[in-house]
Amino acid sequence: MDVLSYIISGVLIGIFLTINLFKYLKRWKLKKRIEKAKKSEYKAIELMKNRGFEIIDLQKECAYTLFIDNKPHKVTVKADMIVKKGNKIYVAEVKSGEKVTSPKYTDTRRQLLEYFMVYRPSGLILVDMEKQKLRTVEYSILNHDKSAYLHRLVSAIVLLLIGFVVGFLTRGG
């Protein structure tokens, strides 16, 4: 073999080793992240209990149908915890890491919104394991303004009563 063959062989072997090293590192990082998430979830159970929540279910899976071009597609979501405090049921999502623990982080916010739409809980709790903090999350688009509803109901009743009184007083006889 000449020098050029050695160089080409060396480059090919180097490329092969580099690609496999990057794959190994990617798998190793993913494994570490999964291990950290599992540890965080176990710690989150204790945190929730210490804050007065009753754990109802863990890793609860729920499915719904998504229609794409009128074709049904089954979609499943899995909430970390379903918890209860008093007479209210909550979906609790456990997060560890810097960005994802913020409800302002796009993926986290969308995930919580999907949980709300699927599980229909009384509320949502984001469990920030980095700060050992529970954060309640609400969406204004989902809150029905109860005071406006009550105001409309009272107004309708008042108008009905006024109509009844006016009708009673103006009847002939």
C-alpha positions as CSV (number, residue, x, y, z in Angstrom):
1,M,0.0,0.0,0.0
2,D,1.1,3.5,-0.8
3,V,0.9,6.6,1.5
4,L,-2.4,7.8,-0.1
5,S,-4.1,4.5,0.8
6,Y,-2.9,4.9,4.4
7,I,-4.2,8.4,4.6
8,I,-7.6,7.5,3.1
9,S,-7.9,4.5,5.5
10,G,-7.0,6.7,8.4
11,V,-9.5,9.3,7.5
12,L,-12.3,6.7,7.0
13,I,-11.4,5.1,10.4
14,G,-11.3,8.5,12.0
15,I,-14.8,9.4,10.6
16,F,-16.2,6.1,11.7
17,L,-14.8,6.5,15.3
18,T,-16.0,10.1,15.5
19,I,-19.5,9.2,14.4
20,N,-19.7,6.4,16.9
21,L,-18.2,8.5,19.7
22,F,-20.9,11.2,19.1
23,K,-23.7,8.5,19.1
24,Y,-22.3,7.1,22.4
25,L,-22.2,10.5,24.0
26,K,-25.7,11.3,22.9
27,R,-27.0,8.1,24.3
28,W,-25.1,8.6,27.5
29,K,-26.5,12.2,27.9
30,L,-30.0,10.9,27.3
31,K,-29.6,8.1,29.9
32,K,-28.3,10.6,32.5
33,R,-31.2,13.0,31.8
34,I,-33.7,10.1,32.2
35,E,-32.1,9.0,35.4
36,K,-32.2,12.6,36.7
37,A,-35.9,12.9,35.7
38,K,-36.8,9.6,37.5
39,K,-35.0,10.7,40.7
40,S,-36.8,14.1,40.5
41,E,-40.2,12.4,40.1
42,Y,-39.6,10.3,43.3
43,K,-38.5,13.4,45.2
44,A,-41.5,15.2,43.8
45,I,-43.9,12.6,45.3
46,E,-42.5,13.4,48.8
47,L,-42.6,17.1,48.1
48,M,-46.2,16.9,47.1
49,K,-47.1,14.8,50.2
50,N,-45.3,17.2,52.4
51,R,-47.3,20.1,51.0
52,G,-50.6,18.3,51.8
53,F,-51.4,16.7,48.5
54,E,-52.7,13.2,48.1
55,I,-51.2,11.2,45.2
56,I,-54.0,9.7,43.2
57,D,-52.1,8.3,40.2
58,L,-48.6,8.3,38.7
59,Q,-47.8,8.4,35.0
60,K,-51.5,8.4,34.2
61,E,-52.0,7.9,30.5
62,C,-55.0,9.3,28.6
63,A,-55.8,9.2,25.0
64,Y,-57.8,11.4,22.6
65,T,-58.4,11.4,18.9
66,L,-56.8,14.0,16.6
67,F,-58.4,14.4,13.2
68,I,-56.0,15.3,10.4
69,D,-57.7,15.8,7.0
70,N,-60.7,14.0,8.5
71,K,-58.6,10.9,9.4
72,P,-58.5,9.9,13.0
73,H,-55.2,9.5,14.8
74,K,-55.0,8.3,18.4
75,V,-52.8,10.5,20.6
76,T,-51.8,9.6,24.1
77,V,-50.5,11.9,26.8
78,K,-49.0,10.9,30.1
79,A,-49.2,13.1,33.1
80,D,-46.5,12.7,35.8
81,M,-49.0,12.9,38.7
82,I,-52.7,13.3,39.4
83,V,-53.0,14.7,42.9
84,K,-55.8,15.9,45.2
85,K,-56.0,18.6,47.8
86,G,-59.3,19.2,49.6
87,N,-61.9,18.5,47.0
88,K,-59.8,19.6,44.0
89,I,-58.0,17.4,41.5
90,Y,-54.8,18.7,39.9
91,V,-52.4,17.5,37.2
92,A,-48.8,17.9,38.4
93,E,-46.0,18.0,36.0
94,V,-42.5,17.5,37.4
95,K,-39.6,19.4,35.7
96,S,-35.9,19.6,36.4
97,G,-33.5,21.7,34.5
98,E,-33.1,25.4,34.0
99,K,-35.4,26.3,31.1
100,V,-38.2,23.7,31.3
101,T,-39.1,24.6,34.9
102,S,-40.5,27.9,33.8
103,P,-44.2,28.0,32.8
104,K,-43.1,30.7,30.3
105,Y,-41.0,28.1,28.4
106,T,-43.0,27.3,25.2
107,D,-42.9,23.5,25.3
108,T,-43.8,23.4,29.0
109,R,-46.6,25.8,28.6
110,R,-48.1,23.9,25.6
111,Q,-47.7,20.6,27.5
112,L,-49.6,21.9,30.5
113,L,-52.3,23.3,28.2
114,E,-52.7,19.9,26.5
115,Y,-53.0,18.3,30.0
116,F,-55.7,20.7,31.0
117,M,-57.7,20.0,27.8
118,V,-57.3,16.2,28.2
119,Y,-57.6,15.6,31.9
120,R,-59.9,18.6,32.8
121,P,-58.5,19.0,36.3
122,S,-59.4,21.8,38.8
123,G,-55.9,23.1,38.2
124,L,-52.3,22.6,37.0
125,I,-49.2,22.4,39.1
126,L,-45.7,22.7,37.8
127,V,-43.3,21.1,40.2
128,D,-39.9,22.8,39.9
129,M,-37.5,20.3,41.4
130,E,-34.5,22.6,40.9
131,K,-36.0,25.1,43.4
132,Q,-38.2,22.6,45.3
133,K,-41.1,24.8,44.4
134,L,-44.7,24.2,43.4
135,R,-46.2,26.7,40.8
136,T,-49.9,26.8,39.9
137,V,-50.6,27.6,36.3
138,E,-53.8,29.0,34.9
139,Y,-54.8,30.1,31.4
140,S,-56.9,33.1,31.0
141,I,-58.5,31.7,27.8
142,L,-59.8,28.8,29.8
143,N,-61.2,30.7,32.8
144,H,-64.8,31.6,32.4
145,D,-65.4,34.9,34.1
146,K,-67.8,33.8,36.8
147,S,-68.6,37.4,37.9
148,A,-69.6,38.4,34.3
149,Y,-71.8,35.3,34.1
150,L,-73.4,36.1,37.5
151,H,-73.9,39.7,36.5
152,R,-75.7,38.6,33.3
153,L,-77.9,36.1,35.2
154,V,-78.9,38.8,37.8
155,S,-79.6,41.3,35.0
156,A,-81.9,38.7,33.3
157,I,-83.7,38.0,36.5
158,V,-84.2,41.7,37.3
159,L,-85.5,42.3,33.8
160,L,-87.9,39.4,34.0
161,L,-89.2,40.7,37.4
162,I,-89.6,44.2,36.0
163,G,-91.5,42.8,33.0
164,F,-93.7,40.7,35.3
165,V,-94.5,43.7,37.6
166,V,-95.2,46.0,34.6
167,G,-97.4,43.4,33.0
168,F,-99.2,42.8,36.3
169,L,-99.8,46.5,36.9
170,T,-100.9,47.3,33.3
171,R,-103.3,44.4,32.9
172,G,-106.9,45.5,32.5
173,G,-109.6,45.1,34.9
